[in-house]
């Protein structure tokens, strides 16, 4: 499992980074859009683009459905795509990756090159022409969805293809939206997506979120994971959601607030045994670091019966030890975890430490 701190350092200057690896239903799409809209609407440089960004995200998701391969081998190929939304500086990046049949590559390449060569004011005319003439699309012209992406983005669509075998290829598609009229450098929007694609899939990462951990951001994250877990396990395990909520709230409780944001990072990973690792990380001061280290070490020394007693005592008295031990949230995480709590503190200098908290949960246990 990759270190969460390494992801945080790479994304530290992003107001929002959201990467989702897997099949996307309408409910999950809605959650991803809610997270992005919340962050965009609270960022003055981009809030006027909120509707365009949401539209482009929906089109990117639907693009995967339209062009997804029909010839996947369930035993060998992972059908799910990868989606990324990123607020960096005054720009918003939206990207998608999915597997397509290799015989579709040249046709898609032709369509996208065609769109990128058309002047902005002529895209509307092309859209109306395709809308009223099915033969254009059948002869190789750009489809309605791709035309709409080009219209709303106002920038060239960045794309690429990577042959995986004689049947399948990766289709990379990225767009950049800014509050100004400056154009994107060719390939700029693809670099982030390509770099993260193999890295995330090799590490079995299902989701990464870096951004504000206020209530309005936490709830859509929980909604997304609930939908994914229900789809894969029929019924979402309550213990897992309890850990999830407590871990996300933990970032809000123990955090150095910056620019009105409770900044942190969250990651969920599934291993080959069907166990999930949920990881959160955020910056804390030295005093908080010492308190958390002492409380978590104390919890790891307890067995199931001792944790149960500590929970009941905390309900009555507010803490389980005279030292000011862990609150209910940390105790509940320790009780529901399928293994000992894993945590670390990385020294960032100036009295700041990056706190990483990893918890394992077996949905079948």
C-alpha positions in Angstrom: 0.0 0.0 0.0 1.4 3.4 -1.0 2.0 5.9 1.7 -0.8 8.5 2.0 1.8 11.2 2.7 3.3 10.7 -0.7 -0.1 11.4 -2.4 -0.6 14.4 -0.1 2.7 16.0 -1.0 2.0 15.5 -4.7 -1.5 17.1 -4.3 -0.7 19.6 -1.5 -1.3 22.7 -3.6 -4.7 21.5 -5.0 -7.8 22.9 -3.6 -9.5 19.7 -4.7 -8.3 16.4 -6.1 -10.8 13.6 -6.6 -9.9 10.3 -8.3 -12.4 7.4 -8.6 -11.4 4.0 -10.0 -14.3 1.7 -10.9 -17.7 1.5 -12.4 -19.8 4.7 -12.1 -23.5 4.5 -11.6 -25.9 7.5 -11.8 -25.9 7.8 -8.0 -22.1 7.8 -7.8 -21.9 10.4 -10.6 -24.3 12.6 -8.6 -22.0 12.4 -5.5 -18.9 13.2 -7.5 -20.6 16.2 -9.1 -21.8 17.5 -5.6 -18.3 17.4 -4.3 -16.9 19.3 -7.2 -19.7 21.8 -7.2 -19.2 22.6 -3.5 -15.5 23.3 -4.1 -16.0 25.2 -7.3 -18.8 27.4 -5.9 -16.6 28.3 -2.9 -13.7 29.3 -5.2 -14.3 32.8 -6.6 -12.0 32.3 -9.6 -14.2 29.4 -10.9 -17.6 29.7 -9.4 -19.0 31.2 -12.7 -18.0 28.0 -14.4 -20.0 25.7 -12.1 -22.6 24.7 -14.6 -20.2 24.1 -17.4 -17.9 22.0 -15.1 -20.9 19.8 -14.0 -22.0 19.3 -17.6 -18.6 18.3 -18.7 -18.2 15.8 -15.8 -21.5 14.2 -16.8 -20.5 14.0 -20.4 -17.1 12.4 -19.4 -18.9 9.7 -17.4 -21.3 9.1 -20.3 -18.5 9.0 -22.8 -17.1 5.9 -20.9 -20.5 4.2 -21.3 -20.8 5.0 -25.0 -17.3 4.0 -26.0 -16.6 1.2 -23.4 -15.5 -2.1 -24.8 -18.1 -4.8 -25.5 -15.5 -7.5 -25.6 -14.1 -7.5 -22.1 -13.1 -10.8 -20.5 -14.5 -10.7 -16.9 -11.7 -13.0 -15.7 -8.9 -10.8 -17.1 -10.1 -7.3 -17.7 -11.3 -4.7 -15.3 -14.2 -2.9 -17.0 -14.3 0.1 -14.6 -13.0 3.4 -15.8 -11.0 6.1 -13.9 -12.3 9.6 -13.4 -10.5 12.6 -12.0 -11.5 16.1 -11.1 -8.9 18.6 -9.9 -8.9 22.2 -8.9 -5.4 23.5 -9.3 -4.6 27.2 -9.4 -7.4 28.9 -11.4 -8.1 25.9 -13.5 -10.4 22.8 -13.2 -9.3 19.6 -14.8 -11.8 16.8 -15.7 -10.5 13.5 -17.0 -11.7 10.0 -17.8 -10.0 6.8 -18.8 -11.7 3.6 -20.0 -11.0 0.5 -22.1 -12.3 0.5 -25.7 -12.1 -2.0 -28.5 -8.9 -1.5 -30.5 -10.8 -1.3 -33.8 -12.6 1.9 -32.5 -9.3 3.8 -31.9 -8.8 5.3 -35.4 -12.4 6.4 -35.7 -12.3 8.1 -32.3 -9.0 9.7 -33.1 -10.4 11.1 -36.3 -13.5 12.5 -34.6 -11.5 14.2 -31.9 -9.0 15.7 -34.3 -11.9 17.0 -36.4 -13.4 18.7 -33.3 -10.1 20.3 -32.3 -9.7 21.8 -35.7 -13.1 23.5 -35.8 -13.4 27.1 -34.7 -15.4 27.7 -31.5 -18.2 29.6 -33.1 -18.7 26.8 -35.7 -19.2 24.1 -33.1 -22.8 25.1 -32.5 -23.6 24.8 -36.2 -22.0 21.3 -36.3 -24.0 20.3 -33.3 -27.3 21.3 -34.9 -26.2 19.6 -38.2 -25.5 16.3 -36.4 -28.6 16.6 -34.3 -30.7 16.7 -37.5 -28.7 14.3 -39.7 -27.9 10.9 -38.3 -25.9 10.1 -41.5 -23.1 12.5 -40.5 -22.3 10.5 -37.4 -22.6 7.2 -39.2 -20.0 8.4 -41.8 -17.5 9.2 -39.1 -18.4 12.7 -38.0 -18.2 13.6 -34.3 -21.0 12.4 -32.1 -23.2 14.8 -30.1 -21.6 14.1 -26.8 -18.1 14.9 -28.0 -19.3 18.0 -29.8 -20.9 19.2 -26.6 -17.7 18.6 -24.6 -15.8 20.7 -27.1 -18.4 23.5 -27.0 -18.6 23.7 -23.2 -14.9 23.4 -22.6 -13.9 26.2 -25.0 -10.5 24.5 -25.2 -9.1 21.7 -27.3 -9.9 18.3 -26.0 -6.7 16.5 -24.9 -6.8 12.8 -25.7 -4.6 9.7 -26.3 -4.8 6.0 -26.8 -2.6 3.2 -25.5 -2.8 -0.3 -27.0 -2.9 -2.9 -24.2 -3.2 -6.0 -26.4 -4.6 -7.0 -29.8 -8.2 -6.4 -28.6 -8.2 -3.5 -26.1 -6.8 0.0 -25.7 -6.9 2.6 -23.0 -8.8 5.8 -24.1 -7.6 8.9 -22.2 -9.7 12.1 -22.4 -9.0 15.3 -20.5 -10.3 18.8 -20.4 -9.2 22.0 -18.7 -11.5 24.9 -17.8 -10.3 28.2 -16.7 -11.8 31.6 -15.7 -9.8 33.3 -18.4 -9.5 32.8 -22.2 -6.0 31.4 -22.2 -5.6 28.2 -24.1 -4.2 25.0 -22.7 -0.8 23.7 -23.9 -1.2 20.5 -25.9 -1.2 17.5 -23.6 -1.1 19.5 -20.4 -4.4 18.1 -19.1 -3.4 14.5 -19.7 -0.2 14.4 -17.7 -1.9 14.2 -14.3 -4.3 11.5 -15.4 -1.8 9.3 -17.1 0.6 9.5 -14.2 -2.1 8.4 -11.7 -3.7 5.8 -13.8 -1.2 2.9 -13.6 -0.1 4.0 -10.1 -3.7 3.8 -8.7 -4.7 0.6 -10.4 -1.4 -1.2 -9.4 -2.1 -0.3 -5.8 -5.8 -1.3 -5.9 -6.9 2.2 -4.9 -10.6 2.7 -5.3 -10.8 6.4 -4.4 -8.7 9.4 -3.4 -10.1 12.6 -2.2 -7.9 15.6 -1.2 -9.7 18.8 -0.2 -11.9 20.3 2.4 -13.3 18.0 5.1 -16.2 20.2 6.2 -19.6 18.6 6.6 -20.8 19.6 3.1 -17.8 17.7 1.6 -17.9 14.7 3.8 -21.5 13.7 3.1 -21.1 13.2 -0.7 -18.0 11.1 -0.1 -19.9 8.8 2.2 -22.8 8.6 -0.3 -20.4 7.6 -3.1 -18.8 4.8 -1.0 -22.2 3.6 0.2 -23.4 3.2 -3.4 -20.2 1.4 -4.5 -20.3 -1.0 -1.5 -24.0 -1.8 -2.0 -23.3 -2.5 -5.7 -20.5 -4.9 -4.9 -21.7 -6.5 -1.6 -25.5 -6.3 -2.0 -25.9 -4.6 1.4 -23.5 -2.0 2.7 -21.8 -3.2 6.0 -22.7 -0.9 8.8 -19.4 -1.4 10.6 -17.5 -0.2 7.6 -19.6 3.0 7.3 -19.2 3.7 11.0 -15.4 3.5 10.6 -15.6 5.7 7.5 -17.7 8.4 9.2 -15.4 8.5 12.2 -12.3 8.6 10.2 -13.6 11.5 8.0 -14.7 13.4 11.1 -11.4 12.8 12.7 -9.8 15.0 10.1 -12.2 17.8 11.1 -11.4 17.4 14.8 -7.7 17.2 14.7 -6.6 19.7 12.0 -4.8 22.9 11.5 -7.3 25.0 9.6 -6.0 27.0 6.7 -7.9 29.7 4.7 -11.2 28.6 6.2 -10.7 25.0 5.0 -10.2 21.8 7.0 -7.8 20.4 4.5 -7.0 16.7 4.4 -6.8 13.6 2.3 -8.7 10.3 2.2 -8.0 7.0 0.4 -9.8 3.7 0.2 -8.0 0.5 -1.0 -9.2 -3.0 -1.5 -6.7 -5.9 -1.2 -6.9 -9.4 -2.8 -8.6 -10.9 0.3 -11.6 -8.6 0.0 -10.4 -6.4 2.9 -10.7 -2.7 2.7 -8.1 -0.2 4.0 -9.5 3.2 4.8 -6.8 5.9 5.2 -7.1 9.5 6.2 -4.4 12.1 6.7 -4.1 15.7 7.8 -1.7 18.2 9.3 -1.6 18.6 13.1 0.4 20.6 15.5 3.0 19.0 17.9 0.7 19.0 20.9 -2.0 17.1 19.0 0.5 14.7 17.6 1.7 13.7 21.1 -1.9 13.3 22.4 -3.0 11.2 19.4 0.1 9.0 19.6 -0.5 8.3 23.3 -4.3 7.6 22.8 -3.8 5.3 19.8 -1.0 3.3 21.4 -3.3 2.8 24.4 -6.1 1.5 22.2 -3.8 -0.9 20.4 -3.0 -2.5 23.8 -6.6 -3.3 24.5 -8.5 -6.5 23.7 -12.1 -6.6 22.6 -13.5 -6.8 26.1 -11.3 -3.9 27.3 -12.4 -1.8 24.3 -16.1 -2.5 25.2 -15.5 -1.4 28.8 -13.6 1.7 27.6 -16.5 2.6 25.4 -19.1 2.3 28.2 -16.9 4.3 30.5 -16.4 7.0 28.0 -20.2 7.2 27.5 -20.5 7.9 31.2 -17.4 10.0 31.9 -16.2 11.4 28.7 -12.8 9.7 28.6 -11.5 6.2 29.4 -8.4 7.2 31.4 -7.1 9.9 33.7 -4.7 10.8 31.0 -7.5 12.1 28.8 -7.7 9.1 26.6 -9.5 8.5 23.3 -13.0 9.7 22.8 -15.9 7.5 21.5 -15.0 7.9 17.9 -11.5 6.5 18.2 -12.7 3.7 20.5 -15.4 2.7 18.0 -12.8 2.6 15.1 -10.6 0.3 17.2 -13.6 -2.0 18.0 -14.8 -2.3 14.4 -11.3 -2.6 12.9 -10.3 -6.1 11.8 -6.7 -5.5 12.9 -4.6 -3.2 15.1 -4.7 0.5 14.2 -1.9 1.6 11.9 -0.7 5.3 12.2 2.3 7.5 11.6 3.4 11.1 11.9 5.7 12.7 9.3 7.6 15.8 10.4 6.8 18.7 8.1 8.9 21.3 10.0 7.7 24.4 11.8 6.0 22.4 14.5 3.7 20.7 11.9 3.2 16.9 11.5 1.3 14.9 8.8 -0.9 12.4 10.7 -1.8 9.2 8.7 -4.4 6.9 10.1 -5.0 3.5 8.4 -7.8 1.1 9.4 -8.5 -2.4 8.0 -12.0 -3.8 7.6 -13.2 -7.1 6.3 -16.7 -6.8 4.8 -17.1 -10.5 4.9 -16.0 -10.9 8.5 
